[in-house]
Amino acid sequence: DIKIGNANASNNCGIIRFTYDPASDGGGNVAANYISLGMHGMTAASETFNITGNDLVGIGTIAPDTLLTLEGTSAEVALTIGCHSDTSGHAGTLNFRKKDATAGDEDYKVDDNDILGIIGFQGWDDSEYLPGAQIIARMDGESDNNIMPCDLEFWTNTGAASATLNAYVAEGGDFYTNDGSVSSIASDERLKKDIRDF
């Protein structure tokens, strides 16, 4: 390890750590190499921002398992997108993008049944994280110039290792449930009511 910072752990000060794992030589465990930034606590250093050798970023962890992993202990873990503007159309935005090609290639449009994005809710059993629920945006037809037909699916878990598709909003606005029933927002009076009426 190489550390840059104040060695006096009794002071709150910055620290930068460069960690190298010899096992990474020759293409081995590159994930064990990382750069971390953090603050000294009152008794020990705590690295809070980490970039691993295989290009993963962790905040609150030195072992991220996705491109960006946020972890917290004994505290709420929140991600905030703030927008400060007096223009009504400005807002905090979270975008999911999909293209049927490698980065930089503009020739391939998304196809029917392609998934554009997933919001997943997972819980830990006694050995791994399992899906409790998912919201999935899936293409319902072919894309073209100014055309992007898409459904929004709602998956829930009734007590298994995976979630099940239980309802979805079709690209035309109809709402389908897992029993095959359909409700039209345009004609079903139940869907016109204020949600507080239910």
Secondary structure as the mmCIF struct_conf table of DSSP 4:
data_model
#
loop_
_struct_conf.conf_type_id
_struct_conf.id
_struct_conf.beg_label_comp_id
_struct_conf.beg_label_asym_id
_struct_conf.beg_label_seq_id
_struct_conf.end_label_comp_id
_struct_conf.end_label_asym_id
_struct_conf.end_label_seq_id
STRN STRN1 ILE A 2 GLY A 5
BEND BEND1 ALA A 7 ALA A 7
TURN_TY1_P TURN_TY1_P1 ALA A 9 SER A 10
BEND BEND2 ASN A 11 ASN A 11
STRN STRN2 GLY A 14 THR A 19
HELX_RH_3T_P HELX_RH_3T_P1 PRO A 22 SER A 24
TURN_TY1_P TURN_TY1_P2 ASP A 25 GLY A 27
BEND BEND3 GLY A 28 GLY A 28
HELX_RH_3T_P HELX_RH_3T_P2 VAL A 30 ALA A 32
STRN STRN3 TYR A 34 HIS A 40
BEND BEND4 MET A 42 ALA A 44
STRN STRN4 ALA A 45 THR A 52
TURN_TY1_P TURN_TY1_P3 GLY A 53 ASN A 54
BEND BEND5 ASP A 55 ASP A 55
STRN STRN5 VAL A 57 ILE A 59
BEND BEND6 GLY A 60 GLY A 60
BEND BEND7 ILE A 62 ILE A 62
BEND BEND8 ASP A 65 LEU A 67
STRN STRN6 LEU A 68 LEU A 70
BEND BEND9 THR A 73 ALA A 75
BEND BEND10 ASP A 86 ASP A 86
TURN_TY1_P TURN_TY1_P4 SER A 88 GLY A 89
BEND BEND11 ASP A 100 THR A 102
TURN_TY1_P TURN_TY1_P5 ALA A 103 GLY A 104
BEND BEND12 ASP A 107 ASP A 107
TURN_TY1_P TURN_TY1_P6 ASP A 112 ASN A 113
STRN STRN7 ILE A 115 TRP A 124
BEND BEND13 ASP A 126 GLU A 128
STRN STRN8 TYR A 129 MET A 139
BEND BEND14 GLY A 141 GLY A 141
STRN STRN9 ASP A 144 ASP A 144
TURN_TY1_P TURN_TY1_P7 ASN A 145 ASN A 146
STRN STRN10 ILE A 147 ILE A 147
STRN STRN11 CYS A 150 THR A 156
BEND BEND15 THR A 158 SER A 162
STRN STRN12 THR A 164 VAL A 169
TURN_TY1_P TURN_TY1_P8 GLU A 171 GLY A 172
BEND BEND16 GLY A 173 GLY A 173
STRN STRN13 PHE A 175 THR A 177
TURN_TY1_P TURN_TY1_P9 ASN A 178 ASP A 179
BEND BEND17 GLY A 180 GLY A 180
STRN STRN14 VAL A 182 SER A 183
TURN_TY1_P TURN_TY1_P10 ILE A 185 SER A 187
HELX_RH_AL_P HELX_RH_AL_P1 GLU A 189 LYS A 192
BEND BEND18 LYS A 193 LYS A 193
HELX_RH_3T_P HELX_RH_3T_P3 ILE A 195 ASP A 197
#
